[in-house]
Amino acid sequence: MILVVILFTFIASVAMVFAGNLLVSDVLEVNRKRRIQQLEQELLQRNKQRARAAAAVQQEKTLGSLAAQAMSESNADKATFIEKLKLFIDQSGTGISLRMLLIASCLGFVILIGPAIYIIGDIVVGTLVAPIGFPLPFLWIQIKRKQRLEALSSQLSDALELMSRVLRAGQTINQAMFAVGQEFKPPISTEFLYCYEQQNLGISTDIALRDLAKRTGLLEIKIFVLALIIHRQSGGNLTELLDKLASIIRERYKMRGKVKALTAEGRLQAAILLGLPPAMYCLLLLISREYALELLKHTDLIFGCLVSMTFGALWIRKIVNFDF
């Protein structure tokens, strides 16, 4: 009898502990979900305020330049090199300025000149090799830009489908863009929310859409903007247009993935063939320094090697990259 009482007491204690654990877990889960919702709302409000502030600061400048571009596109002057470079940096989404990028390039040159002189053992040749560090920040910007454009391309089809559903619910195109800014993650949410805030500040829809296409630099978004502008002029079924655009963009994204998969072997071979000579030369500098330095006395061989590698890199790039 005592064993039975002890057993039931033990079972009751375990059940009470288990029930208390469930109760505490439920309370903590409810608090966690409430906190996550608060954080999401705060993040949305921050993004909206940031977009509104950025649009307000550049309203006059953007309105003037874009209005002039929209009114005289055929006779517009070509962008200068500095303007193209600034746009290139903006499309990377890094948020750094052209001045900081140039400072980073100069620092890359200064940082590389010491190791280059030490490894090669010649001040003149080391100084000539050190400028390799100058374009490294630009290469990083190029990589970040490519990643951002890839993210935009992957999100665009789903964003257009969401806009189509919002329009079917009776909302306007501006509210559809705001819905994309709410439901999606950056970078597409930031771009569409910025376009939405531009229109709230009084910029016309056509000019804001043109700025969206110019700011992102993505072909699919340019197609989307052109389709919206034509629809505003001629009319039609906008939801059907967005659905078809979403389908086309999704197929283009799938085709791009197939192209990358089929050309992956060629790109890997190119990376190995282009990286193997300098890697082997650096290894040779560590193993047999005097023998490796003999190559620096034959500048014609070095120049011929660089020209051949550049020609081969451009040729392989031409093979594995094509428009469709």
C-alpha positions in Angstrom: 0.0 0.0 0.0 2.8 2.4 0.8 4.5 1.6 -2.5 1.3 2.4 -4.3 1.0 5.8 -2.5 4.6 6.6 -3.3 4.1 5.6 -6.9 1.0 7.8 -7.2 2.7 10.6 -5.4 5.7 10.4 -7.8 3.4 10.3 -10.9 1.4 13.3 -9.6 4.6 15.2 -8.9 5.9 14.5 -12.4 2.5 15.5 -13.9 2.5 18.8 -11.9 6.1 19.6 -13.0 5.2 18.8 -16.6 2.0 20.9 -16.5 3.9 23.8 -14.9 6.5 23.5 -17.6 3.9 23.6 -20.3 2.3 26.6 -18.7 5.6 28.5 -18.4 6.5 27.5 -22.0 3.1 28.8 -23.3 3.6 32.1 -21.5 7.1 32.5 -22.8 6.0 31.5 -26.3 3.2 34.1 -26.3 5.7 36.8 -25.0 8.2 35.8 -27.7 5.6 36.0 -30.5 4.4 39.4 -29.2 8.0 40.6 -29.0 8.7 39.4 -32.6 5.6 41.3 -33.8 6.8 44.4 -32.0 10.2 44.1 -33.6 8.8 43.6 -37.0 6.5 46.7 -36.6 9.5 48.7 -35.4 11.6 47.6 -38.3 8.8 48.5 -40.7 8.4 51.9 -39.2 12.2 52.5 -39.3 12.4 51.5 -42.9 9.4 53.7 -43.7 10.9 56.7 -41.9 14.3 56.1 -43.5 12.7 56.0 -47.0 10.6 59.1 -46.3 13.7 61.0 -45.0 15.8 60.0 -47.9 13.1 60.9 -50.4 12.5 64.3 -48.6 16.2 65.2 -48.7 16.6 64.4 -52.4 13.1 65.5 -53.6 14.0 68.6 -55.4 17.1 67.2 -57.0 15.4 64.0 -58.0 12.3 65.8 -59.3 14.4 68.2 -61.4 16.7 65.6 -63.0 14.0 63.0 -63.6 11.5 65.5 -64.9 14.1 66.8 -67.4 14.9 63.2 -68.4 11.2 62.3 -68.9 10.5 65.4 -71.0 13.6 65.2 -73.2 14.8 61.6 -73.2 15.8 61.5 -76.9 17.9 64.7 -76.5 19.2 64.1 -73.0 22.9 64.4 -72.4 24.8 61.3 -71.6 25.8 60.8 -68.0 29.3 61.6 -67.0 31.8 59.1 -65.8 31.4 60.4 -62.2 27.6 60.1 -62.4 27.9 56.5 -63.7 30.3 55.6 -61.0 28.0 57.0 -58.3 25.1 55.1 -59.7 27.2 52.0 -59.8 27.9 52.4 -56.1 24.3 53.1 -55.3 23.2 50.0 -57.1 25.5 47.9 -54.9 23.5 48.9 -51.8 26.6 49.3 -49.7 25.8 52.9 -48.8 29.4 54.2 -49.1 30.3 57.4 -50.9 32.6 57.8 -53.9 35.1 59.6 -51.7 35.3 56.7 -49.2 35.7 54.2 -52.1 38.6 56.2 -53.5 40.2 56.4 -50.0 39.8 52.7 -49.6 41.5 52.2 -53.1 44.4 54.4 -52.0 44.7 52.4 -48.8 44.8 49.2 -50.7 47.7 50.5 -52.7 49.6 51.7 -49.6 48.9 48.4 -47.7 50.1 46.2 -50.6 53.3 48.1 -51.5 55.1 46.9 -48.3 54.5 43.2 -48.8 55.1 43.5 -52.5 58.6 45.1 -52.0 59.4 42.5 -49.3 58.4 39.5 -51.4 59.9 40.6 -54.7 63.0 42.2 -53.1 63.1 45.1 -55.6 61.6 48.6 -54.7 60.9 49.5 -58.3 59.2 46.3 -59.3 57.4 46.1 -56.0 56.1 49.6 -56.6 54.9 48.6 -60.0 53.1 45.6 -58.6 51.4 47.4 -55.7 48.7 49.1 -57.9 47.0 45.7 -58.0 45.5 46.7 -54.6 43.9 49.8 -56.1 40.9 48.2 -57.9 40.2 45.7 -55.1 37.5 48.0 -53.4 35.8 48.4 -56.9 35.9 44.7 -57.3 34.1 44.3 -53.9 31.5 46.9 -55.0 31.0 44.9 -58.2 30.4 41.7 -56.2 28.0 43.4 -53.9 26.1 44.9 -56.8 25.8 41.6 -58.5 24.5 39.9 -55.4 22.0 42.7 -54.9 20.7 42.5 -58.5 20.5 38.7 -58.1 18.4 39.1 -54.9 16.1 41.7 -56.7 15.7 39.3 -59.6 14.7 36.4 -57.4 12.2 38.5 -55.4 10.6 40.4 -58.3 8.2 37.7 -59.6 6.7 37.1 -56.2 6.4 40.8 -55.6 4.5 41.3 -58.9 2.1 38.5 -57.9 1.5 40.2 -54.6 0.8 43.5 -56.3 -1.7 41.7 -58.6 -3.5 40.2 -55.7 -3.6 43.6 -53.9 -5.0 45.2 -57.1 -7.7 42.5 -57.4 -8.7 43.4 -53.8 -9.5 46.9 -55.0 -6.4 48.8 -53.9 -4.3 51.2 -56.0 -0.9 50.7 -57.5 0.7 52.8 -54.8 -0.9 50.7 -52.1 0.3 47.6 -53.9 3.9 48.9 -53.8 3.5 49.7 -50.1 2.3 46.1 -49.6 5.5 44.9 -51.2 7.5 47.1 -48.8 5.7 45.5 -45.9 5.7 41.9 -46.8 9.1 41.4 -48.5 12.7 41.6 -47.2 15.3 44.0 -48.6 16.4 44.9 -51.1 13.1 44.9 -53.0 11.1 46.1 -50.0 13.5 49.1 -49.6 13.3 50.0 -53.3 9.5 49.8 -53.6 9.0 51.6 -50.3 11.2 54.4 -51.4 9.2 54.7 -54.7 6.0 54.7 -52.6 7.3 57.5 -50.4 8.4 59.5 -53.4 4.9 59.5 -54.7 3.6 60.5 -51.3 5.9 63.5 -51.3 4.3 64.8 -54.6 6.5 63.2 -57.3 4.4 61.9 -60.2 4.1 58.2 -60.6 5.9 58.1 -64.0 8.9 60.0 -62.6 9.0 57.8 -59.5 8.9 54.7 -61.6 11.6 55.9 -63.9 13.7 56.6 -60.9 13.1 53.1 -59.6 14.3 51.6 -62.9 17.4 53.8 -63.0 18.2 53.3 -59.3 18.1 49.5 -59.5 19.6 49.0 -62.9 17.8 45.6 -63.3 16.5 44.7 -66.8 13.4 43.0 -65.3 12.4 46.1 -63.3 12.9 48.3 -66.4 10.5 46.0 -68.2 8.0 46.3 -65.3 8.3 50.1 -65.3 7.9 50.4 -69.0 4.8 48.2 -68.9 3.3 50.3 -66.1 3.9 53.5 -67.9 2.4 52.2 -71.2 -0.6 50.9 -69.2 -1.1 54.3 -67.6 -1.3 55.8 -71.1 -3.3 53.2 -72.9 -5.2 51.4 -70.2 -6.0 47.7 -69.9 -6.1 44.9 -67.4 -3.3 45.7 -65.0 -3.7 42.5 -62.9 -3.4 40.3 -66.0 -0.4 42.3 -67.1 1.4 41.8 -63.7 0.6 38.1 -63.7 2.1 37.7 -67.2 5.1 39.8 -66.2 5.6 37.7 -63.1 5.5 34.5 -65.2 8.0 35.8 -67.7 10.4 37.1 -65.1 10.2 33.7 -63.3 11.0 31.8 -66.5 13.9 34.2 -67.2 15.2 33.6 -63.7 15.0 29.8 -64.1 16.7 30.1 -67.5 19.5 32.1 -65.9 19.9 29.4 -63.3 20.1 26.7 -66.0 22.7 28.8 -67.9 24.8 29.1 -64.7 24.6 25.4 -64.1 25.6 24.5 -67.6 28.5 26.9 -67.7 29.7 26.2 -64.1 32.4 23.9 -65.4 33.8 26.5 -67.8 33.8 29.2 -65.2 35.6 26.9 -62.7 38.2 26.0 -65.3 38.7 29.7 -66.1 39.2 30.5 -62.4 41.7 27.7 -62.0 43.6 28.5 -65.2 43.8 32.2 -64.3 44.7 31.7 -60.7 47.2 28.9 -61.1 50.1 30.9 -62.6 50.3 33.6 -59.9 49.6 31.1 -57.1 52.4 28.8 -58.4 54.8 31.8 -58.7 54.1 32.9 -55.1 54.7 29.3 -54.0 58.0 29.3 -56.0 59.0 32.5 -54.2 58.8 30.7 -50.9 60.5 27.5 -52.1 63.2 28.9 -54.3 63.4 32.7 -54.2 66.4 33.3 -56.3 65.1 31.1 -59.1 61.7 32.8 -59.0 63.2 36.3 -59.1 65.0 35.4 -62.4 61.6 35.8 -64.1 61.5 39.5 -63.2 64.5 40.1 -65.4 62.5 39.1 -68.5 59.7 41.7 -68.6 58.8 40.7 -72.2 57.8 37.2 -70.9 55.7 38.7 -68.1 54.0 41.2 -70.5 53.2 38.4 -73.0 51.9 36.2 -70.2 49.6 39.0 -68.9 48.3 39.7 -72.4 47.6 36.1 -73.1 45.8 35.6 -69.8 43.7 38.7 -70.4 42.8 37.5 -73.9 41.9 34.1 -72.5 39.8 35.5 -69.7 37.8 37.7 -72.1 37.3 34.8 -74.5 36.0 32.5 -71.7 33.8 35.3 -70.4 32.3 35.7 -73.9 31.6 32.0 -74.1 29.9 31.5 -70.7 28.0 34.9 -70.7 25.3 35.6 -73.3 21.9 37.3 -73.5 18.7 35.5 -73.8 
